[in-house]
Amino acid sequence: MSQNNWGQPPQGGFQGQPPQQQGGFGQPPGQAQGGWGQPQAGYPQQPGAGYPAPGGNPYQAPAPNAYGGYGQAAAVKPDIKQILFSFEGRASRGHYWLYGVGLAVAVGIVGGILTALLDEIGAFISLALYLPLIWVGLAVTVKRWHDRGKSGWWVFISLVPMIGGLWHLIECGFLEGDAGPNQYGPPVA
C-alpha cells in the first residue's frame, strides 16, 4: 500500500503543535527564508542591499555637491560681467559664438559704417570700440579653453601659421567641453 497524505492532518499546527516552517530554496526545513534585503544562506552580504539602509533615512534629501548643486555636476549660469571681463571659470560654445565671435562681427559692421559715414572721426570711434573688444575676446576664448580642460595659454595656438586658426576654431567653436567639473570649475549652463 502506497503512502499518501490524503486525509491526514498537516504536520504541526494541528492539535496545539506549532507549525513547521518550510525552508527557502536550498535551505533546510525549519529555517525561514530571508526577507527583502536580508542575507540569504550561502550568499555573502552585498553592500547597500538592505532597504532602507541601516541607520539611514530613505526620505532624506541628497547632500549638495562641492559646487552648490545636487547630483553629478550642477551647471552654473555665469552673469554677463563674469562672461565678458573675467579670465576665470568656463564658457560654453554658445557664449563663445555669441560674445567672442558675434560681438566682434557686430562691432566690425558698426565700425565700418561709422568709418564710411564719418571718415577720420568714424575710424577713431571704430578703434575706440575695438580696444575693449580685445579684452572681451581674450576673456571668452580663455574660458572656452578652460571648458575644454586646457590652459588659457592655448589661446596662442592662433598665432601658428596656416593651422593655428583652424585648430582654434575647431577646438573652441565646435568641440564640446568637459561634461563634469574640471580644474577650472563646474560646467556652465
ZAKOLLO-972634 format. One record per residue: residue number from 1; residue in one letter; chain; x, z, y of N, C-alpha, C, CB in turn. Coordinates in nm, 2 decimals, always signed. Last residue first. Glycine has a CB too. Example, Ala and Ser with C-alpha at 12.3 -4.5 7.8 and 13.67 -1.06 7.14 Angstrom:
! residues 2
num	residu	chaine	n_x	n_z	n_y	ca_x	ca_z	ca_y	c_x	c_z	c_y	cb_x	cb_z	cb_y
2	S	A	+1.28	+0.71	-0.22	+1.37	+0.71	-0.11	+1.29	+0.79	+0.00	+1.41	+0.57	-0.06 $
1	A	A	+1.32	+0.78	-0.57	+1.23	+0.78	-0.45	+1.32	+0.78	-0.33	+1.13	+0.90	-0.45 $
END
This chain:
! residues 189
num	residu	chaine	n_x	n_z	n_y	ca_x	ca_z	ca_y	c_x	c_z	c_y	cb_x	cb_z	cb_y
189	A	A	+2.59	-1.78	+7.66	+2.46	-1.85	+7.63	+2.45	-1.97	+7.71	+2.35	-1.75	+7.66 $
188	V	A	+2.92	-1.73	+7.51	+2.83	-1.74	+7.63	+2.70	-1.82	+7.59	+2.90	-1.81	+7.75 $
187	P	A	+3.07	-1.49	+7.29	+3.02	-1.63	+7.32	+2.93	-1.62	+7.44	+2.96	-1.69	+7.20 $
186	P	A	+3.29	-1.23	+7.42	+3.18	-1.28	+7.34	+3.14	-1.42	+7.38	+3.06	-1.19	+7.35 $
185	G	A	+3.65	-1.28	+7.46	+3.52	-1.22	+7.49	+3.42	-1.28	+7.40	+3.48	-1.24	+7.63 $
184	Y	A	+3.90	-1.37	+7.40	+3.86	-1.38	+7.53	+3.73	-1.33	+7.57	+3.87	-1.53	+7.57 $
183	Q	A	+3.94	-1.35	+7.12	+4.02	-1.26	+7.21	+3.98	-1.26	+7.35	+4.17	-1.29	+7.19 $
182	N	A	+3.59	-1.39	+7.03	+3.73	-1.41	+7.01	+3.81	-1.33	+7.11	+3.77	-1.57	+7.03 $
181	P	A	+3.27	-1.38	+6.86	+3.36	-1.33	+6.97	+3.51	-1.37	+6.93	+3.35	-1.17	+6.98 $
180	G	A	+3.17	-1.69	+6.71	+3.16	-1.55	+6.74	+3.26	-1.50	+6.85	+3.19	-1.47	+6.61 $
179	A	A	+3.22	-1.97	+6.74	+3.08	-1.92	+6.72	+3.07	-1.77	+6.75	+3.03	-1.94	+6.58 $
178	D	A	+3.42	-2.13	+6.97	+3.41	-2.04	+6.86	+3.27	-1.98	+6.86	+3.52	-1.93	+6.88 $
177	G	A	+3.27	-2.45	+7.09	+3.35	-2.33	+7.10	+3.34	-2.24	+6.98	+3.32	-2.25	+7.22 $
176	E	A	+3.28	-2.80	+6.99	+3.21	-2.67	+7.00	+3.31	-2.55	+7.01	+3.11	-2.65	+6.88 $
175	L	A	+3.39	-3.08	+7.17	+3.40	-2.99	+7.06	+3.34	-2.85	+7.09	+3.55	-2.97	+7.02 $
174	F	A	+3.36	-3.21	+7.42	+3.28	-3.25	+7.31	+3.28	-3.15	+7.19	+3.32	-3.38	+7.26 $
173	G	A	+3.51	-3.11	+7.64	+3.38	-3.17	+7.66	+3.30	-3.19	+7.54	+3.40	-3.30	+7.73 $
172	C	A	+3.75	-3.00	+7.55	+3.67	-2.93	+7.64	+3.53	-2.98	+7.65	+3.73	-2.92	+7.77 $
171	E	A	+3.85	-3.20	+7.36	+3.85	-3.05	+7.33	+3.75	-2.98	+7.42	+3.99	-2.99	+7.36 $
170	I	A	+3.82	-3.45	+7.49	+3.76	-3.42	+7.36	+3.75	-3.27	+7.33	+3.84	-3.49	+7.25 $
169	L	A	+3.95	-3.41	+7.73	+3.81	-3.45	+7.73	+3.75	-3.41	+7.60	+3.79	-3.59	+7.76 $
168	H	A	+4.22	-3.35	+7.64	+4.14	-3.26	+7.73	+3.99	-3.28	+7.72	+4.19	-3.26	+7.87 $
167	W	A	+4.27	-3.60	+7.52	+4.27	-3.47	+7.44	+4.19	-3.37	+7.51	+4.42	-3.42	+7.42 $
166	L	A	+4.27	-3.76	+7.74	+4.17	-3.78	+7.63	+4.16	-3.66	+7.55	+4.22	-3.91	+7.55 $
165	G	A	+4.48	-3.66	+7.89	+4.34	-3.66	+7.95	+4.24	-3.68	+7.84	+4.33	-3.77	+8.05 $
164	G	A	+4.70	-3.71	+7.71	+4.66	-3.58	+7.76	+4.52	-3.57	+7.81	+4.76	-3.54	+7.87 $
163	I	A	+4.77	-3.97	+7.64	+4.68	-3.90	+7.56	+4.63	-3.76	+7.61	+4.74	-3.88	+7.42 $
162	M	A	+4.90	-4.08	+7.90	+4.82	-4.15	+7.80	+4.72	-4.07	+7.72	+4.92	-4.22	+7.71 $
161	P	A	+5.11	-3.80	+7.98	+5.06	-3.94	+8.00	+4.99	-3.99	+7.88	+5.18	-4.03	+8.04 $
160	V	A	+5.00	-3.47	+8.03	+5.07	-3.56	+7.94	+5.02	-3.70	+7.95	+5.06	-3.51	+7.79 $
159	L	A	+4.83	-3.33	+8.19	+4.95	-3.39	+8.26	+5.03	-3.48	+8.16	+5.04	-3.28	+8.31 $
158	S	A	+4.65	-3.21	+8.03	+4.61	-3.32	+8.10	+4.72	-3.39	+8.17	+4.50	-3.28	+8.21 $
157	I	A	+4.77	-2.98	+7.94	+4.77	-3.09	+7.85	+4.73	-3.22	+7.92	+4.68	-3.07	+7.72 $
156	F	A	+4.72	-2.77	+8.11	+4.83	-2.86	+8.15	+4.85	-2.98	+8.05	+4.96	-2.79	+8.16 $
155	V	A	+4.54	-2.61	+7.99	+4.49	-2.70	+8.10	+4.59	-2.80	+8.14	+4.45	-2.62	+8.22 $
154	W	A	+4.66	-2.44	+7.83	+4.63	-2.57	+7.77	+4.57	-2.66	+7.88	+4.53	-2.55	+7.65 $
153	W	A	+4.65	-2.19	+7.95	+4.77	-2.28	+7.98	+4.75	-2.42	+7.92	+4.90	-2.22	+7.93 $
152	G	A	+4.45	-2.04	+7.84	+4.42	-2.12	+7.96	+4.53	-2.22	+8.00	+4.38	-2.03	+8.07 $
151	S	A	+4.47	-2.06	+7.48	+4.51	-2.01	+7.61	+4.47	-2.10	+7.72	+4.66	-1.99	+7.61 $
150	K	A	+4.17	-2.09	+7.27	+4.31	-2.12	+7.31	+4.34	-2.07	+7.45	+4.33	-2.28	+7.31 $
149	G	A	+3.91	-2.08	+7.19	+4.00	-1.99	+7.12	+4.15	-2.02	+7.16	+3.99	-2.00	+6.98 $
148	R	A	+3.73	-2.22	+7.32	+3.78	-2.29	+7.21	+3.88	-2.20	+7.13	+3.85	-2.42	+7.25 $
147	D	A	+3.70	-2.06	+7.54	+3.59	-2.07	+7.44	+3.63	-2.14	+7.32	+3.47	-2.15	+7.51 $
146	H	A	+3.93	-2.11	+7.67	+3.92	-1.98	+7.61	+3.80	-1.98	+7.51	+3.88	-1.87	+7.72 $
145	W	A	+3.88	-2.36	+7.77	+3.98	-2.35	+7.67	+3.97	-2.21	+7.60	+4.12	-2.36	+7.74 $
144	R	A	+3.68	-2.28	+7.95	+3.64	-2.37	+7.84	+3.75	-2.36	+7.73	+3.62	-2.51	+7.89 $
143	K	A	+3.83	-2.13	+8.13	+3.73	-2.06	+8.05	+3.68	-2.15	+7.93	+3.62	-2.02	+8.13 $
142	V	A	+3.97	-2.35	+8.24	+4.05	-2.24	+8.17	+3.95	-2.16	+8.08	+4.12	-2.15	+8.27 $
141	T	A	+3.76	-2.49	+8.36	+3.84	-2.55	+8.25	+3.92	-2.45	+8.17	+3.93	-2.66	+8.30 $
140	V	A	+3.67	-2.32	+8.56	+3.58	-2.36	+8.45	+3.66	-2.41	+8.33	+3.48	-2.46	+8.50 $
139	A	A	+3.91	-2.30	+8.71	+3.85	-2.18	+8.66	+3.75	-2.22	+8.54	+3.77	-2.10	+8.76 $
138	L	A	+3.96	-2.57	+8.79	+4.05	-2.49	+8.71	+3.99	-2.37	+8.64	+4.17	-2.45	+8.80 $
137	G	A	+3.72	-2.61	+8.95	+3.75	-2.69	+8.83	+3.85	-2.63	+8.74	+3.81	-2.83	+8.87 $
136	V	A	+3.76	-2.42	+9.15	+3.64	-2.41	+9.06	+3.67	-2.49	+8.93	+3.51	-2.47	+9.13 $
135	W	A	+4.00	-2.51	+9.27	+3.99	-2.38	+9.21	+3.87	-2.37	+9.11	+3.97	-2.27	+9.32 $
134	I	A	+3.91	-2.76	+9.36	+4.02	-2.75	+9.27	+4.02	-2.62	+9.20	+4.16	-2.77	+9.35 $
133	L	A	+3.71	-2.71	+9.54	+3.67	-2.77	+9.41	+3.79	-2.76	+9.31	+3.62	-2.91	+9.43 $
132	P	A	+3.83	-2.63	+9.77	+3.77	-2.53	+9.69	+3.73	-2.58	+9.55	+3.65	-2.47	+9.75 $
131	L	A	+3.92	-2.91	+9.84	+4.01	-2.80	+9.82	+3.95	-2.68	+9.74	+4.06	-2.75	+9.95 $
130	Y	A	+3.69	-3.08	+9.89	+3.77	-3.09	+9.76	+3.86	-2.97	+9.74	+3.85	-3.22	+9.77 $
129	L	A	+3.60	-3.02	+10.14	+3.51	-2.99	+10.03	+3.59	-2.99	+9.89	+3.40	-3.10	+10.02 $
128	A	A	+3.81	-3.10	+10.30	+3.77	-2.96	+10.30	+3.68	-2.92	+10.19	+3.70	-2.93	+10.44 $
127	L	A	+3.81	-3.37	+10.24	+3.92	-3.29	+10.20	+3.89	-3.14	+10.20	+4.04	-3.32	+10.29 $
126	S	A	+3.57	-3.43	+10.37	+3.58	-3.45	+10.23	+3.69	-3.37	+10.17	+3.60	-3.60	+10.20 $
125	I	A	+3.64	-3.38	+10.64	+3.54	-3.29	+10.58	+3.54	-3.31	+10.42	+3.39	-3.34	+10.63 $
124	F	A	+3.83	-3.58	+10.67	+3.87	-3.44	+10.68	+3.77	-3.35	+10.62	+3.89	-3.41	+10.83 $
123	A	A	+3.67	-3.81	+10.64	+3.78	-3.78	+10.55	+3.82	-3.64	+10.55	+3.89	-3.88	+10.57 $
122	G	A	+3.50	-3.77	+10.87	+3.45	-3.77	+10.73	+3.55	-3.74	+10.62	+3.37	-3.90	+10.70 $
121	I	A	+3.69	-3.82	+11.07	+3.63	-3.68	+11.06	+3.56	-3.67	+10.92	+3.52	-3.66	+11.17 $
120	E	A	+3.75	-4.09	+11.02	+3.85	-3.98	+11.00	+3.80	-3.84	+10.99	+3.95	-3.99	+11.12 $
119	D	A	+3.44	-4.20	+10.93	+3.58	-4.24	+10.93	+3.67	-4.12	+10.92	+3.61	-4.31	+11.06 $
118	L	A	+3.17	-4.15	+10.89	+3.24	-4.08	+11.00	+3.39	-4.11	+11.01	+3.22	-3.93	+10.99 $
117	L	A	+3.08	-4.30	+10.67	+3.00	-4.29	+10.79	+3.08	-4.24	+10.91	+2.88	-4.20	+10.77 $
116	A	A	+3.27	-4.29	+10.48	+3.22	-4.42	+10.52	+3.15	-4.41	+10.65	+3.13	-4.48	+10.41 $
115	T	A	+3.30	-4.01	+10.45	+3.42	-4.09	+10.49	+3.37	-4.23	+10.54	+3.52	-4.11	+10.38 $
114	L	A	+3.05	-3.95	+10.35	+3.09	-3.89	+10.48	+3.21	-3.97	+10.53	+3.14	-3.75	+10.46 $
113	I	A	+3.05	-4.09	+10.10	+2.95	-4.12	+10.21	+3.00	-4.07	+10.34	+2.81	-4.06	+10.17 $
112	G	A	+3.26	-3.95	+9.97	+3.27	-4.10	+10.00	+3.17	-4.14	+10.11	+3.24	-4.17	+9.87 $
111	G	A	+3.16	-3.69	+9.96	+3.28	-3.72	+10.04	+3.30	-3.87	+10.07	+3.40	-3.67	+9.96 $
110	V	A	+2.94	-3.73	+9.79	+2.92	-3.68	+9.93	+3.04	-3.71	+10.01	+2.89	-3.53	+9.93 $
109	I	A	+3.08	-3.81	+9.56	+2.98	-3.90	+9.62	+2.96	-3.86	+9.77	+2.85	-3.89	+9.54 $
108	G	A	+3.25	-3.59	+9.51	+3.31	-3.72	+9.54	+3.21	-3.82	+9.60	+3.35	-3.78	+9.40 $
107	V	A	+3.06	-3.39	+9.47	+3.14	-3.38	+9.59	+3.21	-3.51	+9.62	+3.25	-3.27	+9.57 $
106	A	A	+2.96	-3.49	+9.22	+2.87	-3.48	+9.34	+2.95	-3.47	+9.47	+2.78	-3.35	+9.32 $
105	V	A	+3.18	-3.48	+9.06	+3.12	-3.61	+9.09	+3.03	-3.60	+9.21	+3.03	-3.66	+8.97 $
104	A	A	+3.23	-3.21	+9.06	+3.33	-3.30	+9.11	+3.27	-3.43	+9.14	+3.45	-3.31	+9.01 $
103	L	A	+2.99	-3.12	+8.93	+3.02	-3.08	+9.07	+3.13	-3.17	+9.14	+3.07	-2.93	+9.08 $
102	G	A	+3.03	-3.23	+8.68	+2.91	-3.27	+8.76	+2.94	-3.23	+8.91	+2.79	-3.20	+8.72 $
101	V	A	+3.26	-3.10	+8.57	+3.26	-3.25	+8.59	+3.15	-3.28	+8.69	+3.23	-3.32	+8.46 $
100	G	A	+3.22	-2.82	+8.60	+3.35	-2.88	+8.61	+3.35	-3.03	+8.64	+3.42	-2.86	+8.48 $
99	Y	A	+2.94	-2.77	+8.59	+3.02	-2.72	+8.71	+3.16	-2.78	+8.71	+3.04	-2.57	+8.69 $
98	L	A	+2.84	-2.93	+8.37	+2.77	-2.91	+8.50	+2.86	-2.87	+8.61	+2.66	-2.80	+8.48 $
97	W	A	+3.04	-2.93	+8.17	+2.99	-3.05	+8.22	+2.92	-3.04	+8.36	+2.89	-3.11	+8.12 $
96	Y	A	+3.09	-2.65	+8.14	+3.20	-2.74	+8.17	+3.14	-2.87	+8.23	+3.28	-2.77	+8.04 $
95	H	A	+2.84	-2.55	+8.08	+2.90	-2.50	+8.20	+3.01	-2.60	+8.24	+2.96	-2.36	+8.19 $
94	G	A	+2.81	-2.68	+7.83	+2.71	-2.71	+7.94	+2.77	-2.67	+8.07	+2.58	-2.63	+7.91 $
93	R	A	+3.01	-2.56	+7.68	+3.02	-2.70	+7.71	+2.93	-2.74	+7.82	+2.99	-2.79	+7.59 $
92	S	A	+3.07	-2.23	+7.83	+3.01	-2.32	+7.73	+3.04	-2.47	+7.77	+2.86	-2.30	+7.71 $
91	A	A	+3.35	-2.02	+7.88	+3.25	-2.11	+7.94	+3.20	-2.21	+7.83	+3.31	-2.19	+8.06 $
90	R	A	+3.47	-1.68	+7.89	+3.45	-1.81	+7.83	+3.34	-1.89	+7.90	+3.41	-1.79	+7.68 $
89	G	A	+3.72	-1.47	+8.06	+3.59	-1.50	+7.98	+3.59	-1.64	+7.93	+3.47	-1.47	+8.07 $
88	E	A	+3.86	-1.54	+8.38	+3.85	-1.46	+8.26	+3.72	-1.49	+8.19	+3.86	-1.31	+8.30 $
87	F	A	+3.88	-1.65	+8.62	+3.96	-1.72	+8.52	+3.95	-1.64	+8.39	+4.10	-1.73	+8.56 $
86	S	A	+3.61	-1.70	+8.85	+3.69	-1.61	+8.76	+3.76	-1.70	+8.66	+3.60	-1.51	+8.70 $
85	F	A	+3.44	-1.88	+8.99	+3.56	-1.83	+9.05	+3.65	-1.74	+8.96	+3.52	-1.75	+9.17 $
84	L	A	+3.22	-1.98	+8.84	+3.29	-2.07	+8.93	+3.42	-2.01	+8.98	+3.20	-2.09	+9.05 $
83	I	A	+3.12	-1.77	+8.67	+3.15	-1.91	+8.62	+3.24	-1.98	+8.71	+3.02	-1.98	+8.60 $
82	Q	A	+3.08	-1.56	+8.84	+3.18	-1.54	+8.73	+3.22	-1.68	+8.68	+3.13	-1.45	+8.62 $
81	K	A	+2.88	-1.66	+9.01	+3.01	-1.62	+9.07	+3.12	-1.61	+8.96	+3.00	-1.48	+9.14 $
80	I	A	+2.67	-1.70	+8.83	+2.73	-1.81	+8.89	+2.87	-1.78	+8.95	+2.64	-1.87	+9.00 $
79	D	A	+2.70	-1.48	+8.54	+2.64	-1.52	+8.66	+2.73	-1.63	+8.73	+2.63	-1.40	+8.76 $
78	P	A	+2.67	-1.54	+8.18	+2.75	-1.51	+8.30	+2.68	-1.55	+8.43	+2.89	-1.57	+8.29 $
77	K	A	+2.52	-1.40	+7.92	+2.49	-1.51	+8.02	+2.56	-1.47	+8.15	+2.34	-1.52	+8.04 $
76	V	A	+2.65	-1.37	+7.59	+2.63	-1.32	+7.72	+2.60	-1.43	+7.81	+2.75	-1.24	+7.77 $
75	A	A	+2.54	-1.32	+7.25	+2.59	-1.41	+7.36	+2.56	-1.35	+7.49	+2.53	-1.55	+7.34 $
74	A	A	+2.64	-1.10	+7.01	+2.55	-1.12	+7.12	+2.61	-1.21	+7.22	+2.50	-0.99	+7.18 $
73	A	A	+2.70	-1.14	+6.69	+2.77	-1.15	+6.82	+2.67	-1.19	+6.93	+2.88	-1.26	+6.81 $
72	Q	A	+2.53	-1.00	+6.48	+2.66	-1.06	+6.47	+2.74	-1.07	+6.60	+2.65	-1.20	+6.41 $
71	G	A	+2.35	-0.72	+6.63	+2.37	-0.82	+6.53	+2.51	-0.88	+6.53	+2.28	-0.94	+6.55 $
70	Y	A	+2.31	-0.68	+6.97	+2.28	-0.63	+6.84	+2.30	-0.75	+6.75	+2.13	-0.58	+6.83 $
69	G	A	+2.53	-0.61	+7.25	+2.42	-0.67	+7.19	+2.40	-0.62	+7.05	+2.43	-0.82	+7.18 $
68	G	A	+2.76	-0.50	+7.35	+2.64	-0.45	+7.41	+2.51	-0.52	+7.34	+2.63	-0.48	+7.55 $
67	Y	A	+2.99	-0.57	+7.22	+2.96	-0.64	+7.35	+2.82	-0.61	+7.40	+2.97	-0.79	+7.32 $
66	A	A	+3.01	-0.43	+6.98	+3.11	-0.40	+7.09	+3.07	-0.46	+7.22	+3.25	-0.44	+7.04 $
65	N	A	+2.66	-0.38	+6.90	+2.80	-0.42	+6.87	+2.89	-0.39	+6.99	+2.80	-0.57	+6.83 $
64	P	A	+2.43	-0.10	+6.85	+2.48	-0.21	+6.92	+2.63	-0.25	+6.89	+2.47	-0.19	+7.07 $
63	A	A	+2.27	-0.04	+6.53	+2.36	+0.01	+6.64	+2.41	-0.11	+6.72	+2.48	+0.09	+6.58 $
62	P	A	+1.92	-0.09	+6.46	+2.06	-0.11	+6.44	+2.15	-0.07	+6.56	+2.09	-0.26	+6.41 $
61	A	A	+1.68	+0.18	+6.43	+1.73	+0.06	+6.50	+1.88	+0.04	+6.47	+1.70	+0.06	+6.65 $
60	Q	A	+1.54	+0.31	+6.13	+1.63	+0.33	+6.24	+1.68	+0.19	+6.30	+1.75	+0.41	+6.21 $
59	Y	A	+1.41	+0.30	+5.90	+1.34	+0.25	+6.02	+1.42	+0.27	+6.14	+1.21	+0.33	+6.03 $
58	P	A	+1.56	+0.41	+5.69	+1.53	+0.26	+5.69	+1.46	+0.21	+5.81	+1.45	+0.23	+5.57 $
57	N	A	+1.80	+0.64	+5.74	+1.66	+0.61	+5.78	+1.64	+0.46	+5.78	+1.64	+0.67	+5.92 $
56	G	A	+2.00	+0.80	+5.49	+1.98	+0.70	+5.59	+1.83	+0.69	+5.62	+2.03	+0.57	+5.55 $
55	G	A	+2.04	+0.96	+5.27	+2.06	+1.02	+5.40	+2.04	+0.92	+5.51	+2.21	+1.07	+5.41 $
54	P	A	+2.08	+0.68	+5.07	+2.08	+0.83	+5.08	+2.12	+0.88	+5.21	+2.18	+0.88	+4.97 $
53	A	A	+1.85	+0.42	+5.16	+1.99	+0.46	+5.15	+1.99	+0.62	+5.15	+2.08	+0.40	+5.25 $
52	P	A	+1.53	+0.42	+4.99	+1.62	+0.40	+5.10	+1.76	+0.45	+5.08	+1.56	+0.46	+5.23 $
51	Y	A	+1.72	+0.27	+4.75	+1.62	+0.24	+4.86	+1.53	+0.35	+4.88	+1.54	+0.11	+4.83 $
50	G	A	+2.04	+0.20	+4.63	+1.93	+0.29	+4.65	+1.84	+0.24	+4.76	+1.98	+0.43	+4.67 $
49	A	A	+2.26	+0.03	+4.64	+2.15	-0.01	+4.55	+2.03	+0.08	+4.57	+2.19	+0.00	+4.41 $
48	G	A	+2.49	+0.06	+4.78	+2.38	+0.02	+4.85	+2.26	-0.01	+4.77	+2.41	-0.09	+4.94 $
47	P	A	+2.70	-0.03	+4.50	+2.69	+0.03	+4.64	+2.57	-0.02	+4.71	+2.82	-0.01	+4.72 $
46	Q	A	+2.57	+0.05	+4.18	+2.61	-0.05	+4.27	+2.60	+0.01	+4.41	+2.51	-0.18	+4.26 $
45	Q	A	+2.69	+0.22	+3.90	+2.61	+0.23	+4.02	+2.66	+0.13	+4.12	+2.62	+0.37	+4.08 $
44	P	A	+2.71	+0.03	+3.59	+2.77	+0.11	+3.70	+2.68	+0.11	+3.82	+2.91	+0.05	+3.74 $
43	Y	A	+2.51	+0.07	+3.30	+2.55	-0.02	+3.42	+2.61	+0.07	+3.52	+2.42	-0.09	+3.47 $
42	G	A	+2.43	+0.24	+3.10	+2.52	+0.13	+3.07	+2.56	+0.04	+3.18	+2.45	+0.05	+2.96 $
41	A	A	+2.12	+0.31	+3.24	+2.22	+0.35	+3.14	+2.30	+0.23	+3.11	+2.15	+0.41	+3.02 $
40	Q	A	+2.09	+0.25	+3.59	+2.04	+0.23	+3.46	+2.15	+0.27	+3.36	+2.00	+0.08	+3.44 $
39	P	A	+2.04	+0.43	+3.89	+2.13	+0.37	+3.80	+2.07	+0.36	+3.66	+2.26	+0.45	+3.79 $
38	Q	A	+1.77	+0.32	+4.10	+1.84	+0.42	+4.03	+1.93	+0.36	+3.92	+1.74	+0.52	+3.97 $
37	G	A	+1.63	+0.11	+4.22	+1.75	+0.16	+4.29	+1.82	+0.28	+4.22	+1.71	+0.21	+4.42 $
36	W	A	+1.34	+0.20	+4.06	+1.40	+0.11	+4.15	+1.52	+0.17	+4.22	+1.30	+0.05	+4.25 $
35	G	A	+1.41	+0.42	+3.78	+1.32	+0.35	+3.87	+1.40	+0.26	+3.96	+1.24	+0.45	+3.96 $
34	G	A	+1.50	+0.42	+3.43	+1.53	+0.45	+3.57	+1.44	+0.37	+3.66	+1.67	+0.42	+3.61 $
33	Q	A	+1.31	+0.53	+3.15	+1.37	+0.42	+3.22	+1.39	+0.45	+3.37	+1.29	+0.28	+3.20 $
32	A	A	+1.37	+0.83	+2.97	+1.29	+0.75	+3.06	+1.37	+0.64	+3.13	+1.23	+0.84	+3.17 $
31	Q	A	+1.42	+0.88	+2.64	+1.49	+0.87	+2.77	+1.42	+0.78	+2.86	+1.64	+0.83	+2.75 $
30	G	A	+1.27	+0.86	+2.42	+1.28	+0.99	+2.48	+1.35	+0.99	+2.61	+1.34	+1.08	+2.38 $
29	P	A	+1.46	+0.61	+2.25	+1.34	+0.67	+2.28	+1.36	+0.82	+2.33	+1.25	+0.68	+2.15 $
28	P	A	+1.75	+0.47	+2.42	+1.69	+0.53	+2.30	+1.56	+0.60	+2.34	+1.78	+0.64	+2.24 $
27	Q	A	+1.76	+0.15	+2.58	+1.77	+0.30	+2.58	+1.70	+0.36	+2.46	+1.71	+0.35	+2.72 $
26	G	A	+1.71	-0.12	+2.58	+1.84	-0.08	+2.54	+1.86	+0.07	+2.55	+1.94	-0.15	+2.63 $
25	F	A	+1.46	-0.09	+2.80	+1.53	-0.19	+2.72	+1.67	-0.14	+2.70	+1.53	-0.33	+2.79 $
24	G	A	+1.36	+0.26	+2.80	+1.36	+0.13	+2.85	+1.44	+0.03	+2.76	+1.42	+0.13	+2.99 $
23	G	A	+1.16	+0.45	+2.56	+1.28	+0.42	+2.63	+1.28	+0.28	+2.69	+1.41	+0.43	+2.54 $
22	Q	A	+0.86	+0.63	+2.59	+0.93	+0.51	+2.54	+1.05	+0.49	+2.62	+0.84	+0.39	+2.53 $
21	Q	A	+0.81	+0.97	+2.55	+0.83	+0.86	+2.64	+0.90	+0.75	+2.56	+0.91	+0.90	+2.76 $
20	Q	A	+0.55	+1.13	+2.38	+0.69	+1.09	+2.37	+0.71	+0.97	+2.45	+0.73	+1.07	+2.22 $
19	P	A	+0.34	+1.39	+2.52	+0.37	+1.25	+2.48	+0.51	+1.22	+2.47	+0.29	+1.15	+2.57 $
18	P	A	+0.31	+1.72	+2.37	+0.35	+1.63	+2.49	+0.38	+1.49	+2.44	+0.47	+1.69	+2.56 $
17	Q	A	+0.02	+1.82	+2.19	+0.17	+1.79	+2.19	+0.20	+1.70	+2.31	+0.21	+1.72	+2.06 $
16	G	A	-0.25	+1.87	+2.17	-0.17	+1.96	+2.26	-0.02	+1.93	+2.26	-0.19	+2.10	+2.21 $
15	Q	A	-0.36	+1.66	+2.01	-0.36	+1.80	+1.96	-0.26	+1.88	+2.03	-0.34	+1.80	+1.81 $
14	F	A	-0.15	+1.41	+2.13	-0.28	+1.44	+2.06	-0.26	+1.58	+2.01	-0.31	+1.34	+1.95 $
13	G	A	+0.09	+1.38	+2.23	-0.02	+1.37	+2.32	-0.15	+1.40	+2.26	-0.02	+1.23	+2.38 $
12	G	A	+0.23	+1.22	+1.93	+0.24	+1.31	+2.05	+0.12	+1.29	+2.14	+0.37	+1.28	+2.13 $
11	Q	A	+0.13	+0.91	+1.83	+0.23	+1.01	+1.81	+0.24	+1.09	+1.94	+0.37	+0.95	+1.77 $
10	P	A	-0.23	+0.87	+1.80	-0.10	+0.84	+1.85	+0.00	+0.95	+1.83	-0.11	+0.80	+2.00 $
9	P	A	-0.39	+0.89	+1.47	-0.38	+0.94	+1.61	-0.24	+0.90	+1.66	-0.40	+1.09	+1.62 $
8	Q	A	-0.49	+0.59	+1.29	-0.41	+0.71	+1.30	-0.40	+0.76	+1.45	-0.27	+0.68	+1.25 $
7	G	A	-0.62	+0.36	+1.29	-0.70	+0.47	+1.26	-0.62	+0.60	+1.27	-0.76	+0.46	+1.13 $
6	W	A	-0.33	+0.19	+1.20	-0.47	+0.18	+1.23	-0.55	+0.31	+1.20	-0.54	+0.06	+1.16 $
5	N	A	-0.07	+0.17	+1.16	-0.11	+0.28	+1.24	-0.26	+0.27	+1.28	-0.03	+0.28	+1.37 $
4	N	A	+0.03	+0.12	+0.81	+0.00	+0.08	+0.94	-0.06	+0.19	+1.02	-0.11	-0.04	+0.94 $
3	Q	A	+0.19	+0.05	+0.51	+0.16	+0.15	+0.61	+0.13	+0.08	+0.74	+0.27	+0.25	+0.62 $
2	S	A	+0.06	-0.09	+0.22	+0.14	-0.10	+0.34	+0.10	+0.00	+0.44	+0.13	-0.24	+0.40 $
1	M	A	+0.08	+0.00	-0.12	+0.00	+0.00	+0.00	+0.09	+0.00	+0.12	-0.10	+0.12	+0.00 $
END
